[in-house]
Amino acid sequence: MLKYTLCFIREGSKLLLLNRTKSPNMGLWNGVGGKIEENESPTEGIVRETREETGISLAEVIHAGNVTWESDHGNSGMYLFLADLPEGVEMQTPISTEEGILEWKGIDWILAPNNKGVVDNIPIYLPKILDGKMGFEYRFTYQDGIMLGYEILSLGNQVEV
């Protein structure tokens, strides 16, 4: 089982992102999420983390795949989720939170080729999950915080969330 969760909440052509005030990825835009607690499924974990970080209660989330990494600082991974902003819920941003700044960002902005403000692996997997290509593991290799490479593998039917 992986340790973490990450969710991208969508509203039309925008995603709710968090600019983190803490490591890892301090100062970069990313989805919301966090550590899975003991006796919690990945789905339960992302629903709880989303509520804690944004105040949004998600009734439905889609398991979009997994992201894993190997680095000189250790190996780990997270379950990726995608969710639509629930009907009737409005969120005016920016909002400053304990975790960072929440803000709606346009998908085109997030995926712009020269955008150095988002976590570096997002442009690799986000376009695929937004296109409905679910069920993959994105395996990244890092050294000294620099991505050396990645591979994309099919998860098959072996993952329960």
Secondary structure, 3 states (H helix, E strand, C coil): CCCEEEEEEEECCEEEEEEECCCCCCCCEECEEEECCCCCCHHHHHHHHHHHHHCCCCCCCEEEEEEEEEECCEEEEEEEEEEECCCCCCCCCCEECCCEEEEEEEHHHHCCCCCCCECCCHHHHHHHHHCCCCCEEEEEEEECCEEEEEEEEECCCCCCC
